[in-house]
Amino acid sequence: MPFQEGNQYGKTTKRGEGKVTSEIRERLKGLLVDTLQSVKLEELSKAEKLRLIEISLRYTLPKKITEEPTANDFKVEIVQSIDRYSDKELQDILKERCS
């Protein structure tokens, strides 16, 4: 049977939307927003800032579905002694590893 314009198939379900699930999602969103607003970025170390970015990107960027890993995959490594490097040295290291 070909597609017919204006059909209602798939628009409604017998099950309906879960009220508990949507309420939990809203509460979690509120908790997340409050938590992120309370974080003082100027008090975080460089390593903590990088870790925060890494975790945030997991939930903000769409997940790429691939059949097999590619050479462009990367992993953020947190080095506890990152504070001993200057910003220029860190930029040089990143340029070296990303090229």
DSSP file (Angstrom, degrees, kcal/mol; ACC not computed):
  #  RESIDUE AA STRUCTURE BP1 BP2  ACC     N-H-->O    O-->H-N    N-H-->O    O-->H-N    TCO  KAPPA ALPHA  PHI   PSI    X-CA   Y-CA   Z-CA
    1    1 A M              0   0    0      0, 0.0     3,-0.1     0, 0.0     0, 0.0   0.000 360.0 360.0 360.0 123.8    0.0    0.0    0.0
    2    2 A P        -     0   0    0      0, 0.0     2,-0.2     0, 0.0     0, 0.0  -0.234 360.0 -82.0 -72.4 163.2    1.6    3.3   -1.0
    3    3 A F        -     0   0    0      1,-0.0     2,-0.5     4,-0.0     0, 0.0  -0.436  44.8-154.2 -65.2 132.7    2.0    6.3    1.3
    4    4 A Q    >   -     0   0    0     -2,-0.2     3,-1.4    -3,-0.1     2,-0.1  -0.940  18.1-117.0-113.3 132.2   -1.2    8.3    1.5
    5    5 A E  T 3  S+     0   0    0     -2,-0.5     0, 0.0     1,-0.2     0, 0.0  -0.389  96.5  20.7 -65.4 139.2   -1.1   12.0    2.4
    6    6 A G  T 3  S+     0   0    0      1,-0.2    -1,-0.2    -2,-0.1     2,-0.0   0.516  83.8 149.3  84.8   4.6   -2.9   12.9    5.6
    7    7 A N    <   -     0   0    0     -3,-1.4    -1,-0.2     1,-0.1    -4,-0.0  -0.328  42.0-146.7 -70.7 159.1   -2.8    9.4    7.1
    8    8 A Q    >>  +     0   0    0      2,-0.0     3,-1.7     3,-0.0     4,-0.6   0.181  47.2 138.5-110.6  13.3   -2.7    9.2   10.9
    9    9 A Y  T 34 S+     0   0    0      1,-0.3    -2,-0.0     2,-0.1     0, 0.0  -0.413  77.0   6.9 -65.1 130.9   -0.6    6.0   11.2
   10   10 A G  T 34 S+     0   0    0      2,-0.3    -1,-0.3    -2,-0.2     3,-0.1   0.379 100.5 105.1  81.9  -4.3    2.0    6.2   13.9
   11   11 A K  T <4 S+     0   0    0     -3,-1.7     2,-0.3     1,-0.1    -2,-0.1   0.907  83.6  29.0 -75.5 -41.6    0.8    9.6   15.2
   12   12 A T     <  -     0   0    0     -4,-0.6     2,-0.3     4,-0.0    -2,-0.3  -0.873  69.8-156.3-119.2 152.7   -0.9    8.2   18.3
   13   13 A T        -     0   0    0     -2,-0.3     4,-0.1     1,-0.1    -2,-0.0  -0.869  24.3-129.4-122.4 159.8    0.0    5.2   20.4
   14   14 A K  S    S+     0   0    0     -2,-0.3    -1,-0.1     1,-0.2    -2,-0.0   0.794 107.3  56.3 -73.0 -28.2   -2.2    3.1   22.7
   15   15 A R  S    S-     0   0    0      1,-0.1    -1,-0.2    -3,-0.0     2,-0.0   0.883  89.5-162.1 -75.9 -39.8    0.4    3.5   25.4
   16   16 A G        -     0   0    0      2,-0.1     2,-0.4     0, 0.0    -1,-0.1  -0.193  36.3 -46.4  80.7-179.6    0.7    7.2   25.6
   17   17 A E        -     0   0    0     -4,-0.1     2,-0.4     1,-0.0     0, 0.0  -0.727  57.7-114.7 -93.1 137.7    3.5    9.3   27.2
   18   18 A G     >  -     0   0    0     -2,-0.4     4,-1.7     1,-0.2     5,-0.1  -0.556  20.3-161.8 -72.3 121.8    4.8    8.3   30.6
   19   19 A K  H  > S+     0   0    0     -2,-0.4     4,-2.0     2,-0.2     5,-0.2   0.885  89.8  51.1 -71.6 -39.0    4.1   11.0   33.1
   20   20 A V  H  > S+     0   0    0      2,-0.2     4,-2.5     1,-0.2     5,-0.2   0.923 109.5  50.3 -65.3 -43.8    6.7    9.8   35.6
   21   21 A T  H  > S+     0   0    0      1,-0.2     4,-2.3     2,-0.2    -1,-0.2   0.921 111.8  46.7 -62.1 -45.2    9.4    9.7   33.0
   22   22 A S  H  X S+     0   0    0     -4,-1.7     4,-2.0     1,-0.2    -1,-0.2   0.863 112.1  51.2 -67.7 -34.0    8.7   13.3   31.7
   23   23 A E  H  X S+     0   0    0     -4,-2.0     4,-2.2     2,-0.2    -2,-0.2   0.908 110.1  49.2 -67.3 -41.6    8.6   14.6   35.3
   24   24 A I  H  X S+     0   0    0     -4,-2.5     4,-2.6     2,-0.2    -2,-0.2   0.911 109.7  52.4 -63.6 -42.5   11.9   13.0   36.1
   25   25 A R  H  X S+     0   0    0     -4,-2.3     4,-2.4     1,-0.2    -1,-0.2   0.921 109.7  48.6 -60.0 -44.1   13.5   14.5   33.0
   26   26 A E  H  X S+     0   0    0     -4,-2.0     4,-2.2     1,-0.2    -1,-0.2   0.907 112.0  48.4 -64.1 -41.8   12.3   17.9   34.0
   27   27 A R  H  X S+     0   0    0     -4,-2.2     4,-2.4     2,-0.2    -1,-0.2   0.905 111.7  49.8 -65.4 -40.6   13.6   17.6   37.5
   28   28 A L  H  X S+     0   0    0     -4,-2.6     4,-2.6     2,-0.2    -2,-0.2   0.885 109.2  52.3 -65.6 -38.2   17.0   16.4   36.2
   29   29 A K  H  X S+     0   0    0     -4,-2.4     4,-2.6     2,-0.2    -2,-0.2   0.932 110.8  47.8 -61.6 -45.2   17.2   19.3   33.8
   30   30 A G  H  X S+     0   0    0     -4,-2.2     4,-2.4     1,-0.2    -2,-0.2   0.907 112.1  49.2 -61.7 -42.6   16.5   21.7   36.6
   31   31 A L  H  X S+     0   0    0     -4,-2.4     4,-2.4     2,-0.2    -1,-0.2   0.911 111.7  49.3 -62.6 -43.4   19.2   20.1   38.8
   32   32 A L  H  X S+     0   0    0     -4,-2.6     4,-2.7     2,-0.2     5,-0.2   0.919 111.3  48.5 -63.6 -44.9   21.7   20.2   36.0
   33   33 A V  H  X S+     0   0    0     -4,-2.6     4,-2.1     1,-0.2    -2,-0.2   0.934 112.9  47.8 -62.2 -46.2   21.1   23.8   35.2
   34   34 A D  H  X S+     0   0    0     -4,-2.4     4,-1.3     1,-0.2    -1,-0.2   0.903 113.1  48.8 -61.0 -41.8   21.4   24.8   38.9
   35   35 A T  H  X S+     0   0    0     -4,-2.4     4,-0.8     1,-0.2     3,-0.3   0.929 111.5  47.8 -65.3 -46.2   24.6   22.7   39.3
   36   36 A L  H >< S+     0   0    0     -4,-2.7     3,-0.5     1,-0.2    -1,-0.2   0.853 110.6  52.5 -65.6 -33.4   26.2   24.2   36.2
   37   37 A Q  H 3< S+     0   0    0     -4,-2.1    -1,-0.2     1,-0.2    -2,-0.2   0.785 106.9  53.5 -71.6 -25.8   25.3   27.8   37.3
   38   38 A S  H 3< S+     0   0    0     -4,-1.3     2,-0.4    -3,-0.3    -1,-0.2   0.622  84.4 102.8 -84.7 -11.9   26.9   27.2   40.7
   39   39 A V    <<  -     0   0    0     -4,-0.8     2,-0.9    -3,-0.5     3,-0.1  -0.576  64.4-147.9 -74.0 127.1   30.2   26.1   39.3
   40   40 A K    >   -     0   0    0     -2,-0.4     3,-1.5     1,-0.2     4,-0.4  -0.840   9.3-167.1 -98.6 101.9   32.8   28.8   39.5
   41   41 A L  G >  S+     0   0    0     -2,-0.9     3,-1.3     1,-0.3    -1,-0.2   0.822  82.8  61.8 -61.0 -34.1   35.1   28.3   36.5
   42   42 A E  G 3  S+     0   0    0      1,-0.3    -1,-0.3    -3,-0.1    -2,-0.0   0.713 102.0  53.4 -68.2 -17.2   37.8   30.7   37.8
   43   43 A E  G <  S+     0   0    0     -3,-1.5    -1,-0.3     2,-0.1     2,-0.2   0.543  90.9  95.4 -91.9  -7.8   38.3   28.4   40.8
   44   44 A L  S <  S-     0   0    0     -3,-1.3     2,-0.1    -4,-0.4    -3,-0.0  -0.550  74.6-123.5 -83.9 148.1   38.8   25.3   38.7
   45   45 A S     >  -     0   0    0     -2,-0.2     4,-2.3     1,-0.1     5,-0.2  -0.335  31.8-102.4 -78.0 169.8   42.3   24.0   37.7
   46   46 A K  H  > S+     0   0    0      1,-0.2     4,-2.3     2,-0.2     5,-0.2   0.900 123.6  51.8 -60.8 -40.5   43.2   23.5   34.0
   47   47 A A  H  > S+     0   0    0      1,-0.2     4,-2.2     2,-0.2    -1,-0.2   0.900 109.8  48.7 -63.9 -41.1   42.7   19.8   34.4
   48   48 A E  H  > S+     0   0    0      2,-0.2     4,-2.3     1,-0.2    -1,-0.2   0.879 110.1  51.6 -68.0 -37.0   39.3   20.2   36.0
   49   49 A K  H  X S+     0   0    0     -4,-2.3     4,-2.2     2,-0.2    -2,-0.2   0.924 110.5  48.3 -64.2 -43.8   38.2   22.6   33.2
   50   50 A L  H  X S+     0   0    0     -4,-2.3     4,-2.5     1,-0.2    -2,-0.2   0.901 111.6  50.0 -62.8 -40.6   39.3   20.1   30.5
   51   51 A R  H  X S+     0   0    0     -4,-2.2     4,-2.5     2,-0.2     5,-0.2   0.898 109.3  51.7 -64.5 -41.2   37.5   17.3   32.3
   52   52 A L  H  X S+     0   0    0     -4,-2.3     4,-2.4     2,-0.2    -2,-0.2   0.905 111.3  47.6 -62.2 -42.4   34.3   19.4   32.5
   53   53 A I  H  X S+     0   0    0     -4,-2.2     4,-2.5     2,-0.2    -2,-0.2   0.927 111.0  51.3 -64.0 -45.1   34.5   20.1   28.8
   54   54 A E  H  X S+     0   0    0     -4,-2.5     4,-1.1     1,-0.2    -2,-0.2   0.927 113.6  43.5 -58.6 -46.9   35.1   16.5   28.0
   55   55 A I  H  X S+     0   0    0     -4,-2.5     4,-0.7     1,-0.2     3,-0.4   0.905 113.4  51.7 -66.9 -41.3   32.0   15.4   30.0
   56   56 A S  H >X S+     0   0    0     -4,-2.4     4,-1.1     1,-0.2     3,-0.9   0.885 104.2  56.8 -64.2 -38.7   29.8   18.2   28.7
   57   57 A L  H 3X S+     0   0    0     -4,-2.5     4,-2.1     1,-0.2    -1,-0.2   0.819  96.8  63.9 -64.4 -29.8   30.6   17.3   25.0
   58   58 A R  H 3< S+     0   0    0     -4,-1.1    -1,-0.2    -3,-0.4    -2,-0.2   0.846 112.2  35.5 -60.3 -32.7   29.4   13.8   25.5
   59   59 A Y  H << S+     0   0    0     -3,-0.9    -1,-0.2    -4,-0.7    -2,-0.2   0.556 121.0  44.9-100.8  -9.8   25.9   15.1   26.2
   60   60 A T  H  < S+     0   0    0     -4,-1.1    -3,-0.2    -3,-0.2    -2,-0.2   0.790  99.0  68.8-104.4 -35.2   25.8   18.0   23.8
   61   61 A L  S  < S-     0   0    0     -4,-2.1     2,-0.1    -5,-0.2     3,-0.0  -0.633  90.8-107.6 -84.9 142.8   27.3   16.7   20.6
   62   62 A P        -     0   0    0      0, 0.0     2,-0.4     0, 0.0    -1,-0.1  -0.396  38.3-108.1 -66.4 145.6   25.3   14.1   18.6
   63   63 A K        -     0   0    0     -2,-0.1     2,-0.5    -4,-0.1    -5,-0.0  -0.591  27.3-135.1 -78.5 132.2   26.7   10.6   18.8
   64   64 A K        -     0   0    0     -2,-0.4     2,-0.7    -3,-0.0    -1,-0.1  -0.754  12.7-146.0 -88.8 125.6   28.3    9.5   15.6
   65   65 A I        +     0   0    0     -2,-0.5     2,-0.3     2,-0.0    -1,-0.0  -0.830  27.3 170.2 -96.4 117.5   27.3    6.0   14.7
   66   66 A T        -     0   0    0     -2,-0.7    -2,-0.0     1,-0.1     4,-0.0  -0.923  38.3-140.4-127.2 152.9   30.2    4.1   12.9
   67   67 A E  S    S+     0   0    0     -2,-0.3    -1,-0.1     1,-0.2    -2,-0.0   0.882  90.6   7.3 -74.8 -41.0   30.7    0.6   12.0
   68   68 A E  S    S-     0   0    0      0, 0.0    -1,-0.2     0, 0.0     0, 0.0  -0.971  91.6 -88.3-141.6 153.7   34.3    0.5   12.9
   69   69 A P        -     0   0    0      0, 0.0     2,-0.2     0, 0.0    -2,-0.0  -0.304  42.2-146.8 -64.3 146.3   36.6    3.0   14.7
   70   70 A T    >   -     0   0    0      1,-0.1     3,-1.2    -4,-0.0    -4,-0.0  -0.630  25.6-109.0-108.9 170.2   38.4    5.5   12.5
   71   71 A A  T 3  S+     0   0    0      1,-0.2    -1,-0.1    -2,-0.2     0, 0.0   0.661 112.5  68.2 -71.8 -15.3   41.8    7.1   12.8
   72   72 A N  T 3  S+     0   0    0      2,-0.1    -1,-0.2     0, 0.0     2,-0.1   0.514  72.2 113.3 -84.3  -4.2   40.2   10.4   13.7
   73   73 A D    <   -     0   0    0     -3,-1.2     2,-0.3     1,-0.0     0, 0.0  -0.399  48.0-173.5 -65.7 144.8   38.9    9.1   17.1
   74   74 A F        -     0   0    0     -2,-0.1     2,-0.4     2,-0.0    -2,-0.1  -0.940  18.8-148.7-139.7 162.2   40.6   10.8   20.0
   75   75 A K        -     0   0    0     -2,-0.3     2,-0.6     2,-0.0    -2,-0.0  -0.998  18.6-130.7-132.8 133.2   40.7   10.5   23.8
   76   76 A V        -     0   0    0     -2,-0.4     2,-0.5   -25,-0.0    -2,-0.0  -0.742  22.8-160.0 -85.4 123.6   41.3   13.4   26.2
   77   77 A E        -     0   0    0     -2,-0.6     2,-0.6     2,-0.0    -2,-0.0  -0.907   5.4-148.2-105.8 128.5   44.0   12.5   28.7
   78   78 A I        -     0   0    0     -2,-0.5     2,-0.6   -28,-0.0   -31,-0.0  -0.855   9.1-162.0 -98.0 123.2   44.0   14.5   31.9
   79   79 A V    >   -     0   0    0     -2,-0.6     3,-1.4     1,-0.1     4,-0.1  -0.915  12.6-148.7-105.9 124.4   47.5   14.9   33.4
   80   80 A Q  T 3  S+     0   0    0     -2,-0.6     3,-0.5     1,-0.3   -33,-0.1   0.774  96.8  55.5 -64.5 -25.4   47.5   15.9   37.0
   81   81 A S  T >   +     0   0    0      1,-0.2     3,-1.5     2,-0.1    -1,-0.3   0.030  68.8 118.3 -96.9  28.3   50.7   17.9   36.6
   82   82 A I  G X   +     0   0    0     -3,-1.4     3,-1.6     1,-0.3    -1,-0.2   0.755  61.8  72.0 -65.9 -24.1   49.2   20.1   33.8
   83   83 A D  G 3  S+     0   0    0     -3,-0.5    -1,-0.3     1,-0.3    -2,-0.1   0.698  84.4  67.2 -66.3 -18.3   49.7   23.2   36.0
   84   84 A R  G <  S+     0   0    0     -3,-1.5     2,-0.3     2,-0.1    -1,-0.3   0.646  89.6  79.8 -78.8 -11.7   53.5   23.0   35.5
   85   85 A Y  S <  S-     0   0    0     -3,-1.6     2,-0.1    -4,-0.2     0, 0.0  -0.707  79.1-128.5 -94.2 145.3   53.1   23.9   31.8
   86   86 A S     >  -     0   0    0     -2,-0.3     4,-2.2     1,-0.1     5,-0.2  -0.408  30.0-105.8 -81.0 167.3   52.5   27.4   30.5
   87   87 A D  H  > S+     0   0    0      1,-0.2     4,-2.3     2,-0.2     5,-0.2   0.882 122.1  53.3 -61.4 -38.1   49.6   28.1   28.2
   88   88 A K  H  > S+     0   0    0      2,-0.2     4,-2.2     1,-0.2    -1,-0.2   0.920 108.4  49.0 -63.7 -43.9   52.1   28.4   25.3
   89   89 A E  H  > S+     0   0    0      1,-0.2     4,-2.2     2,-0.2    -1,-0.2   0.896 111.0  50.5 -63.0 -39.9   53.6   25.0   26.0
   90   90 A L  H  X S+     0   0    0     -4,-2.2     4,-2.4     2,-0.2    -1,-0.2   0.904 109.5  50.5 -64.9 -40.9   50.1   23.5   26.2
   91   91 A Q  H  X S+     0   0    0     -4,-2.3     4,-2.5     1,-0.2    -2,-0.2   0.902 110.1  50.4 -63.2 -40.4   49.2   25.0   22.8
   92   92 A D  H  X S+     0   0    0     -4,-2.2     4,-2.3     2,-0.2    -2,-0.2   0.900 110.1  49.9 -63.2 -41.4   52.4   23.6   21.3
   93   93 A I  H  X S+     0   0    0     -4,-2.2     4,-2.3     2,-0.2    -2,-0.2   0.924 111.7  48.3 -63.7 -44.1   51.7   20.1   22.7
   94   94 A L  H  X S+     0   0    0     -4,-2.4     4,-2.2     1,-0.2    -2,-0.2   0.909 111.1  49.9 -63.8 -41.8   48.1   20.3   21.3
   95   95 A K  H  X S+     0   0    0     -4,-2.5     4,-1.0     1,-0.2    -1,-0.2   0.918 111.6  49.9 -61.1 -42.6   49.3   21.4   17.9
   96   96 A E  H  < S+     0   0    0     -4,-2.3     3,-0.3     1,-0.2    -2,-0.2   0.906 115.6  41.3 -63.1 -43.2   51.9   18.6   17.8
   97   97 A R  H  < S+     0   0    0     -4,-2.3    -1,-0.2     1,-0.2    -2,-0.2   0.768 114.6  50.8 -78.5 -26.0   49.3   15.9   18.7
   98   98 A C  H  <        0   0    0     -4,-2.2    -1,-0.2    -5,-0.2    -2,-0.2   0.573 360.0 360.0 -90.0  -8.9   46.5   17.2   16.5
   99   99 A S     <        0   0    0     -4,-1.0    -1,-0.2    -3,-0.3    -2,-0.1   0.466 360.0 360.0 -96.0 360.0   48.6   17.4   13.3
